[in-house]
Amino acid sequence: MAENPKVLIAGNKGHITETQMIIGLRRKGLDIHAAYNSDSEQLATLEAAGIPTRALNLKRGLDVPNILRIRRWMRHEGFNILHGLSNQATTNFLWASYGQTNKVIAYRGATGHVSRYDPTCYLKWLNPNLDKIICVSNAVSTDLVENGVPAHKVITIYKGHDLSWYTGDHTATAGQEIRELFNIPDNVTIIGMIANMRRVKGADVLLRAMKHLPPSVHAVLIGEVRDPQITNLASTHALRGRVHLTGYRDDAAYLLPALYLNVAPSRGREGLTRTVIEGMAQGIPAIVTDAGGLPELITSGETGFVVPKDDPIQLAEKIEKLVEHPDWRDQMALACKKRVFSHFNVNTTISQTAACYHAVLNQ
């Protein structure tokens, strides 16, 4: 008889997508336990939903005291699956599982930095004791297989959302908040992006595209700016007063309704960009590049557009097309919500994850 899954899921701070997946798995009858950093706000939500929780403050990839704690939990509580949602959790789960009969599942949310020629990868992604890697997109799955991970160890499960998470008063007030914050006139069209503004995220490509757009189009960049090109470009004559930097915002997802278009001009490493889905769930079409899993999010011409990496001219053309045709943009807004509901639904994530657990135990 097949074992029933008793699963310990561990991450860092956590996110609503993870929390609701864990709660949904518990409601399906799986014996799910959660471990997060002691300062995670998600712990209280999980506890209120009846999930057995514990603090797990991992400090590094080889955290011996916590590895010993995990082994005690396995021995006394009988976990037969350890599911790591972060790199540190996965690595420490693997160390804790040596000589044990439990299964270890990892989560992989980005492409790149895995190679069969890199010895450190055999501590995690290429570790023979890793039973399954749940990838956030087909692009991530393909990248792992091309770099030495056996195909039978890889599965794609999109990280699901629920449209109800993004309803509320913020939908009506976000635009006004942004306009008041930066004194942006009402007759200006606001486009933008949410990201940790490193070079790989391509915010500079968006600003270069802005130079080909009329002055009535402004850009709002939501997130910490780490690429010095951004401030330099924003201060040029063509863009002065048209680029607005909010810095880090813990309410970033709820500022998305301020945008007419959501742009993800990434150069690479994208798994399944959460901020694009968060925008689509609120009816914000997206223009993305062909980096990683970004094209999996968009039906080009229906929910946005896919453009080549590092091509500000094509990016500007697609932005201008939708600025000049607001009716088309409004049709896309409705299609975006439908696509999130049909393709990136948290209930599908829950069902597929539960099936993955059973398959791993039965293999």
FENKATA-V205083 format. One record per residue. N is the residue number from 1. PHI is phi in radians with two decimals (999 if undefined). OMEGA is omega in whole degrees, 0 to 359 (999 if undefined). BURIAL is + if it has 24 or more other C-alpha atoms within 12 Angstrom, else -. Layout:
# FENKATA-V205083
N_PHI_OMEGA_BURIAL + N_PHI_OMEGA_BURIAL
This chain:
# FENKATA-V205083
1_999_180_- + 2_-1.20_176_- + 3_-1.24_170_- + 4_-1.56_183_- + 5_-1.16_165_+ + 6_-2.08_197_+ + 7_-2.07_168_+ + 8_-1.87_179_+ + 9_-1.81_181_+ + 10_-2.30_175_+ + 11_-2.53_179_+ + 12_-1.73_179_+ + 13_-1.43_181_+ + 14_1.54_180_+ + 15_-2.61_184_+ + 16_-1.02_179_+ + 17_-1.10_178_+ + 18_-1.25_183_+ + 19_-1.04_182_+ + 20_-1.23_174_+ + 21_-1.13_180_+ + 22_-1.08_179_+ + 23_-1.09_179_+ + 24_-1.12_177_+ + 25_-1.12_178_+ + 26_-1.12_180_+ + 27_-1.18_176_- + 28_-1.39_176_- + 29_1.74_179_- + 30_-1.39_180_+ + 31_-1.49_186_+ + 32_-1.79_174_+ + 33_-2.13_184_+ + 34_-2.18_176_+ + 35_-2.31_180_+ + 36_-2.39_172_+ + 37_-0.94_184_+ + 38_-1.10_180_- + 39_-1.66_180_- + 40_-1.26_177_+ + 41_-1.24_182_- + 42_-1.30_182_+ + 43_-1.03_181_+ + 44_-1.12_179_+ + 45_-1.10_180_- + 46_-1.14_179_+ + 47_-1.09_180_+ + 48_-1.11_179_- + 49_-1.56_177_- + 50_1.50_179_- + 51_-1.49_173_+ + 52_-1.11_184_+ + 53_-2.20_175_+ + 54_-2.74_177_+ + 55_-1.47_176_+ + 56_-2.48_183_+ + 57_-1.72_181_+ + 58_-1.36_184_+ + 59_-1.81_183_- + 60_-2.85_180_- + 61_-1.24_175_+ + 62_-2.19_183_- + 63_-1.87_190_- + 64_-1.01_180_- + 65_-1.00_180_- + 66_-1.32_174_+ + 67_-1.06_178_+ + 68_-1.14_177_- + 69_-1.09_181_+ + 70_-1.08_179_+ + 71_-1.10_177_+ + 72_-1.15_177_- + 73_-1.06_180_+ + 74_-1.10_184_+ + 75_-1.21_186_- + 76_-1.51_186_- + 77_-1.94_172_- + 78_1.26_176_+ + 79_-1.15_177_+ + 80_-1.84_172_+ + 81_-2.39_169_+ + 82_-1.97_185_+ + 83_-2.08_180_+ + 84_-1.61_179_+ + 85_-1.68_178_+ + 86_-2.30_180_+ + 87_-1.07_181_+ + 88_-1.13_180_+ + 89_-1.10_181_+ + 90_-1.09_182_+ + 91_-1.09_180_+ + 92_-1.22_174_+ + 93_-1.10_179_+ + 94_-1.14_177_+ + 95_-1.06_183_+ + 96_-1.19_187_+ + 97_-1.63_180_+ + 98_-1.04_181_- + 99_1.42_181_- + 100_-1.82_182_- + 101_-1.78_182_- + 102_-1.25_177_+ + 103_-1.75_177_+ + 104_-2.16_178_+ + 105_-2.06_179_+ + 106_-2.00_172_+ + 107_-1.96_179_+ + 108_-2.23_187_+ + 109_-2.05_181_+ + 110_-2.61_174_+ + 111_-1.63_174_+ + 112_1.54_175_+ + 113_1.12_172_- + 114_-2.21_181_+ + 115_-2.62_177_- + 116_-1.14_180_- + 117_-1.66_179_- + 118_-1.77_184_- + 119_-1.03_182_- + 120_-1.18_180_- + 121_-1.19_180_- + 122_-1.38_173_- + 123_-1.45_185_+ + 124_-2.45_191_+ + 125_-1.13_180_+ + 126_-1.79_180_+ + 127_-1.17_181_+ + 128_-1.11_180_- + 129_-1.54_176_+ + 130_-1.49_189_+ + 131_-1.51_182_+ + 132_-2.72_174_+ + 133_-2.10_176_+ + 134_-1.51_183_+ + 135_-1.74_186_+ + 136_-1.41_178_+ + 137_-2.72_177_+ + 138_-1.13_179_+ + 139_-1.09_178_+ + 140_-1.17_179_+ + 141_-1.03_181_+ + 142_-1.08_180_+ + 143_-1.06_180_+ + 144_-1.13_181_+ + 145_-1.11_180_+ + 146_-1.13_183_- + 147_-1.96_167_- + 148_1.92_178_+ + 149_-1.39_178_+ + 150_-1.00_185_- + 151_-1.04_183_- + 152_-1.24_179_- + 153_-1.57_189_+ + 154_-1.98_175_+ + 155_-2.49_176_+ + 156_-1.70_172_+ + 157_-2.33_179_+ + 158_-1.11_177_+ + 159_-1.38_191_+ + 160_-1.52_179_+ + 161_-2.24_176_+ + 162_-2.35_182_+ + 163_-1.00_183_+ + 164_-1.16_179_- + 165_-1.18_190_- + 166_-2.02_175_+ + 167_-1.86_179_- + 168_2.46_184_- + 169_-1.11_184_- + 170_-1.05_183_- + 171_-1.04_182_+ + 172_-1.50_188_- + 173_-1.81_185_- + 174_-1.05_182_+ + 175_-1.06_180_+ + 176_-1.17_178_- + 177_-1.06_180_- + 178_-1.14_180_+ + 179_-1.10_179_+ + 180_-1.23_182_- + 181_-1.08_184_- + 182_-1.98_179_- + 183_0.95_180_- + 184_-1.60_181_+ + 185_-1.11_182_- + 186_-1.17_183_- + 187_-1.52_179_- + 188_-1.73_176_+ + 189_-1.56_182_+ + 190_-1.82_170_+ + 191_-2.02_179_+ + 192_3.04_182_+ + 193_-2.71_173_+ + 194_-2.05_179_+ + 195_-3.00_164_+ + 196_-1.42_196_+ + 197_-1.30_169_+ + 198_-1.62_185_+ + 199_-1.01_183_- + 200_-1.08_181_+ + 201_-1.35_170_+ + 202_1.31_179_+ + 203_-1.04_178_+ + 204_-1.12_177_+ + 205_-1.14_176_+ + 206_-1.07_181_+ + 207_-1.19_175_+ + 208_-1.18_175_+ + 209_-1.13_180_+ + 210_-1.02_180_+ + 211_-1.15_180_+ + 212_-1.75_181_+ + 213_-1.91_181_+ + 214_-1.13_181_- + 215_-1.04_180_- + 216_-1.36_176_+ + 217_-1.84_178_+ + 218_-1.96_178_+ + 219_-2.09_174_+ + 220_-1.99_179_+ + 221_-1.84_185_+ + 222_-1.83_180_+ + 223_2.45_180_+ + 224_-1.21_180_+ + 225_-1.65_179_+ + 226_-1.97_180_- + 227_-1.71_183_- + 228_-1.10_177_- + 229_-1.02_187_- + 230_-1.11_181_+ + 231_-1.16_178_+ + 232_-1.15_180_- + 233_-1.15_183_+ + 234_-1.12_183_+ + 235_-1.62_178_- + 236_-1.20_184_- + 237_-1.01_185_- + 238_-1.16_186_- + 239_-1.99_184_+ + 240_-1.03_180_- + 241_1.51_182_+ + 242_-1.89_181_+ + 243_-2.05_186_+ + 244_-2.18_184_+ + 245_-1.89_181_+ + 246_-1.49_191_+ + 247_1.27_181_- + 248_-1.12_176_- + 249_-2.34_178_- + 250_-1.34_176_- + 251_-1.87_188_- + 252_-0.96_183_+ + 253_-1.05_184_+ + 254_-1.57_172_+ + 255_-1.64_182_+ + 256_-1.01_178_+ + 257_-1.07_175_+ + 258_-1.27_186_+ + 259_-1.65_171_+ + 260_-1.31_177_+ + 261_-2.43_176_+ + 262_-1.82_185_+ + 263_-2.04_175_+ + 264_-2.22_187_+ + 265_-1.57_189_+ + 266_-1.07_175_+ + 267_-1.65_181_+ + 268_2.84_176_+ + 269_1.22_182_+ + 270_-1.34_173_+ + 271_-1.63_175_+ + 272_-2.46_195_+ + 273_-1.02_187_+ + 274_-1.09_184_+ + 275_-1.16_176_+ + 276_-1.21_179_+ + 277_-1.13_179_+ + 278_-1.04_177_+ + 279_-1.19_180_+ + 280_-1.05_179_+ + 281_-1.11_179_+ + 282_-1.84_175_+ + 283_1.39_180_+ + 284_-1.87_178_+ + 285_-1.09_183_+ + 286_-2.21_168_+ + 287_-1.99_186_+ + 288_-2.19_174_+ + 289_-1.62_180_+ + 290_-1.53_181_+ + 291_-1.66_174_+ + 292_0.95_184_+ + 293_-1.53_182_+ + 294_-0.98_180_+ + 295_-1.10_178_+ + 296_-1.24_181_+ + 297_-1.40_194_+ + 298_-1.93_163_+ + 299_-1.68_190_+ + 300_-1.06_182_- + 301_1.59_180_+ + 302_-2.00_180_+ + 303_-2.08_181_+ + 304_2.64_180_+ + 305_-2.45_171_+ + 306_-1.95_180_+ + 307_-2.16_179_+ + 308_-1.17_175_+ + 309_-1.10_173_+ + 310_0.95_180_+ + 311_-2.25_182_+ + 312_-1.12_181_+ + 313_-1.18_179_- + 314_-1.13_177_+ + 315_-1.08_179_+ + 316_-1.09_180_+ + 317_-1.07_182_+ + 318_-1.23_177_+ + 319_-1.07_183_+ + 320_-1.10_180_+ + 321_-1.02_182_- + 322_-1.40_174_+ + 323_-1.16_182_+ + 324_-1.40_182_- + 325_-2.24_183_- + 326_-1.08_178_- + 327_-1.13_178_- + 328_-1.12_178_- + 329_-1.07_180_+ + 330_-1.16_175_+ + 331_-1.10_178_- + 332_-1.09_181_+ + 333_-1.02_178_+ + 334_-1.17_181_+ + 335_-1.14_179_+ + 336_-1.08_180_+ + 337_-1.11_179_+ + 338_-1.10_181_+ + 339_-1.20_177_+ + 340_-1.08_181_+ + 341_-1.11_186_+ + 342_-1.52_188_- + 343_-1.97_185_+ + 344_-2.27_186_+ + 345_-1.65_183_+ + 346_-1.07_180_+ + 347_-1.16_176_+ + 348_-1.16_177_+ + 349_-1.03_181_+ + 350_-1.08_182_+ + 351_-1.11_181_+ + 352_-1.21_178_+ + 353_-1.19_177_+ + 354_-1.06_178_+ + 355_-1.12_178_- + 356_-1.12_178_+ + 357_-1.02_181_+ + 358_-1.10_180_+ + 359_-1.13_180_- + 360_-1.13_179_+ + 361_-1.24_183_+ + 362_-1.53_187_- + 363_-1.23_999_-
